[in-house]
Amino acid sequence: MQRSTASARDKVKRRLERLRGKRPLPAFAARQLILVDDGIAAGSTLRAAIAALRREEPGEIVVAVPTGHLRSVQLIAGLADAVYCANIRGGSRFAVAEAYEAWRDLNEDEVAAMLAALK
């Protein structure tokens, strides 16, 4: 679990540098923060995000996801102040993509292009 969390932390750092550029992060202290993801499989990315945000002393961290694996949702619920997940699934194996009729990962180039179009 520590290795996957460290890997996710590195990915988050790289993406922040690329997608935020030189813009500073907003102040998070004492604020309610809502983390949104497409789903929780292992939960590595959300664990890394929650750990990083806890250091900023937010008022509350809320996680909102449309789908997730029961075990991982329970794990995230122990780290966040609240978790909202409409479709919780069990079983020995779970991939977020299985919960969608049509789903695909967006690569960083696609996300960067979308953000550039907003400017």
C-alpha positions in Angstrom: 0.0 0.0 0.0 2.9 2.4 0.8 4.4 1.9 -2.6 1.2 2.6 -4.5 0.6 5.7 -2.3 4.1 7.0 -3.0 3.6 6.4 -6.7 0.3 8.2 -6.7 1.9 11.1 -4.7 4.6 11.4 -7.4 1.9 11.4 -10.1 -0.1 14.1 -8.4 3.0 16.3 -7.9 3.9 15.9 -11.6 0.4 16.7 -12.8 0.2 19.7 -10.5 3.4 21.1 -11.9 2.3 20.6 -15.5 -1.4 21.5 -15.2 -1.2 24.4 -12.7 2.0 25.9 -14.1 3.4 28.6 -11.9 0.0 29.6 -10.4 0.1 29.1 -6.6 -2.4 26.8 -4.9 -5.2 28.5 -3.1 -5.3 28.7 0.7 -7.0 25.5 2.0 -6.8 26.2 5.8 -10.1 26.0 7.5 -12.0 25.5 4.2 -14.3 22.7 3.2 -12.6 20.8 0.3 -14.5 18.5 -2.0 -12.4 15.9 -3.9 -14.1 14.5 -6.9 -12.8 11.4 -8.8 -14.3 9.1 -11.4 -14.3 6.2 -8.9 -12.3 4.4 -6.3 -10.6 1.2 -7.2 -7.6 0.8 -4.9 -7.8 4.4 -3.7 -4.1 5.3 -4.1 -4.7 8.6 -5.7 -7.3 9.7 -3.2 -5.1 8.6 -0.2 -2.2 10.7 -1.6 -4.5 13.7 -2.1 -6.1 13.5 1.3 -2.7 13.2 3.0 -1.4 16.2 1.1 -4.4 18.3 1.9 -4.4 17.3 5.6 -1.1 19.1 5.9 -2.8 22.3 4.9 -5.3 22.0 7.8 -8.6 22.2 6.0 -11.8 22.5 7.9 -13.2 19.4 6.2 -12.4 17.0 3.4 -15.3 15.5 1.5 -14.9 12.8 -1.2 -17.5 12.5 -4.0 -17.3 9.6 -6.4 -19.9 7.9 -8.6 -18.6 4.4 -8.0 -16.1 2.5 -5.8 -15.1 -0.9 -4.4 -16.5 -1.4 -0.9 -13.2 -2.1 0.8 -11.6 1.0 -0.8 -14.6 3.3 0.0 -14.3 2.1 3.6 -10.6 2.9 3.6 -11.1 6.4 2.2 -14.0 7.0 4.7 -11.5 6.5 7.5 -9.3 9.3 6.0 -11.9 11.8 4.8 -14.5 13.6 6.9 -17.3 12.3 4.5 -17.5 10.1 1.5 -20.4 10.1 -1.0 -20.5 7.2 -3.4 -23.7 6.3 -5.2 -22.6 2.9 -6.6 -20.6 0.7 -4.2 -19.5 -2.7 -5.5 -18.0 -5.7 -3.9 -16.2 -8.8 -5.1 -12.6 -9.7 -5.4 -11.8 -7.5 -8.3 -13.0 -4.0 -9.3 -12.1 -1.6 -12.0 -13.7 1.8 -12.2 -14.2 1.4 -16.0 -16.5 -1.6 -15.4 -19.0 0.6 -13.7 -19.5 2.7 -16.9 -21.1 1.9 -20.2 -18.6 4.1 -22.0 -15.4 5.1 -20.2 -11.8 5.9 -21.0 -8.9 7.5 -19.3 -7.9 11.0 -20.5 -4.2 11.4 -20.9 -2.4 14.5 -19.5 -2.1 16.0 -23.0 -5.9 16.0 -23.4 -6.4 17.5 -19.9 -3.8 20.2 -20.6 -5.6 21.1 -23.9 -8.9 21.3 -22.1 -7.5 23.6 -19.5 -5.7 25.8 -22.1 -9.1 26.2 -23.9 -10.6 27.7 -20.7 -8.0 30.5 -20.7 
